[in-house]
């Protein structure tokens, strides 16, 4: 796999004051806040892909949990109805 072209792999830093981080291609330090800013487009795209995948997994888990809760409620209702049928059957048999 070939490495991305540096001219297309980086976005322009939002400020000319940013200081390049030594040893980290596409990373800059903001002198005002001391924050590190990553201007590497490929890394950002990879991060967003992983983030969206994680969010989809969380939403899927929540949906499954909702379904399980609904099944538990249905089973509880069925159990209650079966108990009621058994009690009514015993009362009619006497």
MODELLER restraints for C-alpha pairs under 7 A, 6 or more apart:
rsr = mdl.restraints
at = mdl.atoms
rsr.add(forms.Gaussian(group=physical.xy_distance, feature=features.Distance(at['CA:9:A'], at['CA:40:A']), mean=5.87, stdev=0.5))
rsr.add(forms.Gaussian(group=physical.xy_distance, feature=features.Distance(at['CA:9:A'], at['CA:41:A']), mean=5.15, stdev=0.5))
rsr.add(forms.Gaussian(group=physical.xy_distance, feature=features.Distance(at['CA:9:A'], at['CA:42:A']), mean=5.98, stdev=0.5))
rsr.add(forms.Gaussian(group=physical.xy_distance, feature=features.Distance(at['CA:10:A'], at['CA:26:A']), mean=6.40, stdev=0.5))
rsr.add(forms.Gaussian(group=physical.xy_distance, feature=features.Distance(at['CA:10:A'], at['CA:39:A']), mean=5.51, stdev=0.5))
rsr.add(forms.Gaussian(group=physical.xy_distance, feature=features.Distance(at['CA:10:A'], at['CA:40:A']), mean=4.57, stdev=0.5))
rsr.add(forms.Gaussian(group=physical.xy_distance, feature=features.Distance(at['CA:10:A'], at['CA:41:A']), mean=5.18, stdev=0.5))
rsr.add(forms.Gaussian(group=physical.xy_distance, feature=features.Distance(at['CA:11:A'], at['CA:39:A']), mean=5.33, stdev=0.5))
rsr.add(forms.Gaussian(group=physical.xy_distance, feature=features.Distance(at['CA:11:A'], at['CA:40:A']), mean=6.46, stdev=0.5))
rsr.add(forms.Gaussian(group=physical.xy_distance, feature=features.Distance(at['CA:11:A'], at['CA:41:A']), mean=6.15, stdev=0.5))
rsr.add(forms.Gaussian(group=physical.xy_distance, feature=features.Distance(at['CA:12:A'], at['CA:39:A']), mean=6.92, stdev=0.5))
rsr.add(forms.Gaussian(group=physical.xy_distance, feature=features.Distance(at['CA:13:A'], at['CA:39:A']), mean=6.37, stdev=0.5))
rsr.add(forms.Gaussian(group=physical.xy_distance, feature=features.Distance(at['CA:18:A'], at['CA:28:A']), mean=5.63, stdev=0.5))
rsr.add(forms.Gaussian(group=physical.xy_distance, feature=features.Distance(at['CA:18:A'], at['CA:29:A']), mean=5.48, stdev=0.5))
rsr.add(forms.Gaussian(group=physical.xy_distance, feature=features.Distance(at['CA:18:A'], at['CA:30:A']), mean=4.98, stdev=0.5))
rsr.add(forms.Gaussian(group=physical.xy_distance, feature=features.Distance(at['CA:18:A'], at['CA:31:A']), mean=6.53, stdev=0.5))
rsr.add(forms.Gaussian(group=physical.xy_distance, feature=features.Distance(at['CA:19:A'], at['CA:28:A']), mean=5.16, stdev=0.5))
rsr.add(forms.Gaussian(group=physical.xy_distance, feature=features.Distance(at['CA:19:A'], at['CA:29:A']), mean=4.98, stdev=0.5))
rsr.add(forms.Gaussian(group=physical.xy_distance, feature=features.Distance(at['CA:19:A'], at['CA:30:A']), mean=6.57, stdev=0.5))
rsr.add(forms.Gaussian(group=physical.xy_distance, feature=features.Distance(at['CA:20:A'], at['CA:27:A']), mean=6.01, stdev=0.5))
rsr.add(forms.Gaussian(group=physical.xy_distance, feature=features.Distance(at['CA:20:A'], at['CA:28:A']), mean=4.29, stdev=0.5))
rsr.add(forms.Gaussian(group=physical.xy_distance, feature=features.Distance(at['CA:20:A'], at['CA:29:A']), mean=6.27, stdev=0.5))
rsr.add(forms.Gaussian(group=physical.xy_distance, feature=features.Distance(at['CA:21:A'], at['CA:27:A']), mean=5.51, stdev=0.5))
rsr.add(forms.Gaussian(group=physical.xy_distance, feature=features.Distance(at['CA:21:A'], at['CA:28:A']), mean=5.15, stdev=0.5))
rsr.add(forms.Gaussian(group=physical.xy_distance, feature=features.Distance(at['CA:21:A'], at['CA:29:A']), mean=6.33, stdev=0.5))
rsr.add(forms.Gaussian(group=physical.xy_distance, feature=features.Distance(at['CA:26:A'], at['CA:38:A']), mean=5.91, stdev=0.5))
rsr.add(forms.Gaussian(group=physical.xy_distance, feature=features.Distance(at['CA:26:A'], at['CA:39:A']), mean=5.01, stdev=0.5))
rsr.add(forms.Gaussian(group=physical.xy_distance, feature=features.Distance(at['CA:26:A'], at['CA:40:A']), mean=4.98, stdev=0.5))
rsr.add(forms.Gaussian(group=physical.xy_distance, feature=features.Distance(at['CA:27:A'], at['CA:36:A']), mean=6.68, stdev=0.5))
rsr.add(forms.Gaussian(group=physical.xy_distance, feature=features.Distance(at['CA:27:A'], at['CA:37:A']), mean=5.61, stdev=0.5))
rsr.add(forms.Gaussian(group=physical.xy_distance, feature=features.Distance(at['CA:27:A'], at['CA:38:A']), mean=4.45, stdev=0.5))
rsr.add(forms.Gaussian(group=physical.xy_distance, feature=features.Distance(at['CA:27:A'], at['CA:39:A']), mean=5.89, stdev=0.5))
rsr.add(forms.Gaussian(group=physical.xy_distance, feature=features.Distance(at['CA:28:A'], at['CA:36:A']), mean=5.60, stdev=0.5))
rsr.add(forms.Gaussian(group=physical.xy_distance, feature=features.Distance(at['CA:28:A'], at['CA:37:A']), mean=5.09, stdev=0.5))
rsr.add(forms.Gaussian(group=physical.xy_distance, feature=features.Distance(at['CA:28:A'], at['CA:38:A']), mean=6.40, stdev=0.5))
rsr.add(forms.Gaussian(group=physical.xy_distance, feature=features.Distance(at['CA:29:A'], at['CA:35:A']), mean=5.65, stdev=0.5))
rsr.add(forms.Gaussian(group=physical.xy_distance, feature=features.Distance(at['CA:29:A'], at['CA:36:A']), mean=4.48, stdev=0.5))
rsr.add(forms.Gaussian(group=physical.xy_distance, feature=features.Distance(at['CA:29:A'], at['CA:37:A']), mean=6.05, stdev=0.5))
rsr.add(forms.Gaussian(group=physical.xy_distance, feature=features.Distance(at['CA:30:A'], at['CA:36:A']), mean=6.31, stdev=0.5))
